[in-house]
Amino acid sequence: MVSSPTILDSSCVLLVGGREWIGRFAETLETRTDATVQTVRTKAEALDIVRMRTPDCLITEYILDGATGLELLREIRDETTALPVIVGTASGSEAIASEAIGAGVTDYIALTESAQQITEELLDRTARSIRSARRSATQRERARQFDAIFNDSRTAMWVLDSDGSLARVNQTAREMIDENVETIVGEPFWMLPWWSQADATKADVRHLVETVLDGTFGHAVVPQSPQIENARIIDLSVRPVENERGDLVSILVEGVDITERVNLERDLRRSEELHRVTLNNMADTVLITDEDGEYTYVCPNVHFIFGYTVDEIRERGTIDDLLDEDLFDRAELAEKGVLKNIECTATDKAGREHTLLVNVREVAIQDGTLLFSCRDITKRKQHEEALATLHETARDFLYTETHQEIAQHVVDDTPSVLNLDASAVYLFDADTNDLRPAAHSVTMRELNGPLPTVHADGETLPSYSFVEDEPLFFDDVHDADRLENRATDLRSATYIPLGNHGVFIAGSNQVGAFDDVTRELADLLAATAEAALDRVTRETRLREQDRTLQEQNEQLTALNRINETIREIDQALVQAETREEIDHTVCELLTADDRFRFAWIGTVDPTTETVDPRTWAGTEQGYLDSQSFRIQASGTEPAGQTAATGDVTMVSNVAAGLRDEQWRKDAISRDYLSVLSIPLVYNDLTHGILTVYAPTRDAFDDTAKAVLAELGETIASALSAIERKNALLTTAVTRVEFAIDDPTFVLSRLAQDAACTISYQGGVQQSTEGSYVFVTVEGAAVDDVTEAASQLVAIDEVQRISADGEGGVLRLRLTQPFLALELADHGAVFREATADPTTTTLVIDIPDSIDVRTIMQLVRETFSTIELRSKQTLDQSIDRDIYSEFLEKLTERQLEVIQTAYYSGFFESPRESTGEEVAETLGISPPAFYKHARTVQRKLFATLFEENNLSTAVPAQTG
């Protein structure tokens, strides 16, 4: 239900847009309220209505024909800041909300609830917005009255805090004493120099203040201390100022110098003539009537309050026609003899309403029995209302949320607080060291033109006030040296710094608009705005810190979940026996416990240029069958992009670009809102593509991306290990022979430079210093080949193992990993390599458990030009088992020693190298060499005769 139907019943509501919710809300307003409802579809129509007749509230869609609701809002704010504007959108976001608030929106509603809930919410928010706008208008009207009241030169005004201590005084009160008022602010009112030196007076004033502390009106006539020169008698009226909750927030003391009147009254007792003279010169009006209300005496100064002459007053009838008919109780007057401070209202001859304080007493003067003493307190009432408005303005600042809102609020309240229509607020931009106009009134723009951005260098008036932290007041700003815009129509102007936040500017086209009260009010308004800006800054900083901490906590939580998943996957990978088990375990663990919605692993098929799903888990819902997963760098499903680029593909918001790519629609329909696709690559070989889908946007940040990318490498390593293991258990192999043409291959380059034939027959070793390979040389002197090898960057060290004229054996230490090691990581064996000056051939054995295409892909990626010459299937069951068992028994050092001895001709007959020579080549002692050689021989014979029982298979020799 609408919280305040009467607000809407008397309101005019303008609806802008053509969507269903606009029509539905218009119908609800017309059926449930008496509001005047207008509906238009475009920004132009809305602006025409606003300019012709400002509605009480405007409600607009975010998306209009040819424009947006925010564009409409900005143009409205150029015209008026008082019109409440509500923006509604079905596709709300923090960015749109932030932009709307920055543009000065009154309220913002995201249309995400049901139609009924949206309608009820709009009714309530519309009523609140209209009520707030009307309250602000009332506050501004009240504040305009403040200046006139506070400038009353006949009345001294004191404002006290709720504990009775002095807060401020007006100029009339200042002139009563010869003392600096600023030095006594904060002192108890009864202890002030106006009367503090007279004990009796001090007691009376204190009693008066204590009376009003109880929430009641107080009045007393007190004399000033005799020690004060020209001591006066002051008529004090004290009343409480309460907030809307009834709490006492301040005390207003009004003092009228009645010294002359008191003296005259004293003299009146001596002389009736003196009495008449006194009445003629008093500010108060005195009327005497009989019991029927007929006038027996009318004070000559009656026109001061009522505007009528004495004769006109008599012609109006009885006193009931002038004052309230039920002004007082005659029986109460008879009992007390006098009734004081009766507050009533009266209308003067010009139709203006006055607030009066009336004293009624019984008298016996000529034919009169009732004496009415009337005091005009209209300015005092206006003064009180102005102070209340100022307090309410200060309270409203406490509920603002942004610097922009505060700036606009200052501009809106300046007319009511200072009675100045031209105002603006500059806010400081620390990033650019500029003061930027954040809000300005229409009058300011009319008088001064557009406000420019001002650099904070102290050269212009706003900049100087801000940099020097100095308020500036000018009776005529054209007299200022730093005035930049000499064409401005501003005359009186003030520039007041708002701390570190900016500058407040106010003025008018009249010269000399600033008196002491206006200056004080301007300082107070600026100080209140500065405090509000400080509060918003602190709260904004705290909110940012809270958001940062929350984001960090969420990231840590997500990372912990991912790390927990990875630990589980790592444990499962260690125990896995097959590739299928690895694939299945990874997908199952990634989607377990709602970690992710769906995960699958696919194989890259270069023939069809697609990614073929092989394992999946989670909520699939037919997604894999709906996609082709084409391999291309863009415009396709993330798995296809990853396969094309070899990089991780992250899609934080699947809904973005929903209409551009079909896969996004299919993913959204299954609640896949973010995607991460990871290549499973180990040693430059792709083992597939892992793709994970999450049911939330931004489920993957950069940290999660990096961690899951590392997981992809771990999975690929585990798959590679499975391949190597299966390769060891496989007896059937495919032997392929390639011819390559790539001068970067170290053997090809060495054969060309040395004009010989270089052959690799096995024996590659990897150490911390590099890769070692043994090669045989034919057709050239070993020394010449050694010299050529030493010139190649790819060869770090050359060691001659043996030489026999036109050939020999060399051991090369390579600076880069040798192809044989990469093949071994994937279970393949680099069997042979032969290079001469024109051609190079490679022979590679690929176990049946390894995909031949994978190894061929590795070879193609390694060399620039290759040609497949032959491919055949071999069975190496016996040889491979014996060879594998034998190599498993050797240490790397033992293998190095025996290979070096073999290629050195140590086992030839006669020996080409002695044990001492081989030991010198290896850099070890001869006993150590012989020990390694005997150990290797023993392990070889044990493998041949003991573990495999080959002795039973050797045929007996017959004589």
C-alpha positions, 0 to 999 in steps of 0.5 A: 500500500502507498504510505501517504495517499494524500501526497499522490492524490494532489500530485501530477506525475509524468511517466516517460517511456513505452514499456509495459511497466510504464503503462501498468504503473500509469493505470495503477495511479489512475485507479488507486489515487487521484493523481494527475497522470501524463504519459509520453514516450520521448525525451523531447515530449517530456522536456516540453511538459517540464518546461511548460508546467513542472510536474510533481514527479517524473518517472522514466525508463532507462532506454527511450526512443533515441535517447536514455533516461540519464540523458533526459535526467541531465537536461532536466537538471540543467533546468531545475534541481527540485523536480524528483526524477526516478529512473527504472531499468530492467538491466540494472548494474552498479555502473548504471546506478553510479552514473544515475546518482552522479547525474542527480537522480532522486531514486533508482529502481532495478525492475527485477521483482514481480510486476506487483512488487514493482508497482507497489515499490514505485507507488511508495518511492514516488510518494516518498520523492514527492514528499521529500521535494515538498519538504525541501521547498518548505525548508527553503521558504522558511530559510528565506525569512531568516535574514530579515529576522536576524537583521532586526536592529531593534532586537538583540538575539542570542542563540544558546546551546541546549545546556544554556551556553552562548553559541552566537549573537546578532549585531544589536546584542553586540552593540550593547556591551564593549567586549569581544563577543568571540571570547565569551562564546561557550560561557553560561548565558547568565554569566555573560557581561551583559548582566553577570556583575549584578547578582540579582540580575544574574539569578533572574537570567539563570532562572529564566534559562532553567525555565526554558530548559524544561521546554516552556516559554519564558519571559522576564525584564532584567536590568543590566549591571550598574557597572556597565556604561549606559546600563539598560533594562532589557525585556528578555523572551526565551523559548526552546527550539526543538527538533521533530522528535521534541528534543531540545536542540537550542534556546532562542533568547530575544532581548528588547531594550525597554530602558526608555519604556521603563523610564517612561512608565515610571514617569507615567505614574507621576504624570498622565501627560507623561503617560500619553507621551510615553504611549505615543513613542513606544514601539508597542501599541496600547489599546484600552477598552471597556467591558464590551470591547469598545475603544476608550483609548487608542495609542497614536502609534497603532499604525506601526503594527496595524497600518491603520490610523486611530480613527480607522481603528475605531471605525473597525468596531470592537477589539474582537474585530482586531484581535482574536475573539477568544484572546483570553479568559475574563474570569482568569484575568479577574483572578490574576489581574494581568495576563502576559505574553498571549500569542495571537495573529492579526492582519494589518491594513495591507493584508499582511499577517503579524504575530503579536504578544499581548499583555492584558491587565485590568485598569481603571483609566477614564472609562476603560477597564481593560488595557491591551499592550501589543508587541509585534514579534513577527520578525522574531517568529521568522527568525526562529523559523529561519534558525529551525530551517538552518538546523534542518539543513544541517541535519539533511547534510548528514543523510547525503551519500556522495560529494556530488549530492552534497554539492547540489544540496548546498546550491539548492539550500543557498537561496533559503539560507542566505537569500542569494540565488546565485551559487555554485560548488567546485569539487577538487580533483586530486588526480588532475589538480583541478577544481571542477564545477560540481553544481550550480544554480540557474541564476549563477549560469545566467549571471556568470555564464558556464563555469570553467574548470579551474586549475588549483594554482592560486591564480583565480579567485576560486583557486586562491581561496582553495589553495590559501584556505581563505574565505573571500567576501566582495561587495563588488567582485569586479574590484578583485584583481584575480577576477577571471571573467570580467564580463560576469554580471555578479557583483556581491560574491563570496568564495569559501573553501570547503577544506580539502574538498573544494570551494563554495561560491555565492553571490548576487547582481546587487552590490553590498549584499553581505552584512555580518549575519549573511557572512556568518550564515555563509560560513556556517553553511560552508562549514556544515557542508565541509563536515558532510564532505569529510563524513562522506569521504571517510565512509567512502574510504571505509566502504572501499576498504570493506569491498576490498577486504570482501573481494580478497576474502572471496578470492581467498575462499575461491582459491582455497576451493581450487587448491583443495580441488587441485590437491585431490586431483594431484593425489588421484593423478599419482594413483591413476593407471590409464589415460581414461582414468585420469580424464574421468577423475579430473572432470569428476573432481572439478564438478564435485560438491558444486565446485563447477557446473560442467567440465570436459576434456577433448582431443584435438583432431587436426584432420577435421580441425575440431576438438572431439570430446572424450570425457566429461562430468557435471551438468552437460544437458546435451551441450557437447552435441550442440557444438562443433568446437571448431579450431579457430582463434576467435568467434568459436567456443573457448575450447576451439580458441584454446586449441587454435592459440595454445593459450588459456581462454577465459570468458568472464561473462558469457552473456556479453556478446550473446547475439554475436556467437551461437555457443553463448546462447547454448551456454546461457540456456544451461546456466554456464555463465563463465568459462575457462579453457586450458591446454593440456601441454607437456614438452610442447605436445598437446594431450587435449583441451580441458574446459570448465564452466561455472554457474556465476559470472567472473568465477575465474580471476587471474589467480584462478586462471594461473592456478588452473593453467598449472593444473593443466600442465600437471595433468599433461605431465601425468598423461605423458607419464602414462604414455611412457609407462605404456610404451615400456610395456608395449612390444610392438612398435612403429618404426618411421623414417624421416628425411629432414631439411633444416640447417638448424639441426645440429648434426645437419649443420656439423655435417655441412660445415665439416663435409662429412657424414655424422651418425647418431646411434644412441647414447644421449645423456642429460646432465646439469651441464647439458645434453651429451651425445655420441656421434660417429664421423665418416669421410673426414679427419676427426680433428677437422670435425672437432674444429668445425664443431667447436665453432657452432653455438649449439655445441658447447664442448667437443671430446674425441673418443676415438679416431682412425684416419677418415673417421672416429667417435666424438662426444658432443655437449649440446647447449639445447635439449636433444630431440631424443630426450623430448621423444623419450618423455613421450615414450618414443625412441630416437633410434638413428640419425644420419647426416651428410652435407646434403641430406639428413635421415631420422629413424624413430620407434613409436610404441603402439600405445602412443598415437603416431600422429602425436610424435609426427606432430612433434617432429614437424614442429621441431624441423622446418621441412620433413618428409616421411620416407617409410613406416613399418611395424616391428615386434621387439618383445624379447630384445626390448624386455632384456634391454629395458631390464638391463638399462634399469639396473645401470646408474647414469654414471655407469652408463656414461662409462660403458658408452665411452669405453665402447665408442673408444674401442676398448672392447675391440681386439686388439683394443683401440684405447686402453683403460687408462686412456678411457679413464683420462677421457672421463676424468676418473682414475683407472681403478674407478674405470675398471670397477665401473666396467666390471659392474656393468658386465656383471649386470649385463650377464645377470640379465642374460643368464640369471633373470631370463634363464637364457642359458636353457635356450642356447643350443648345445654344441656338438663335436 
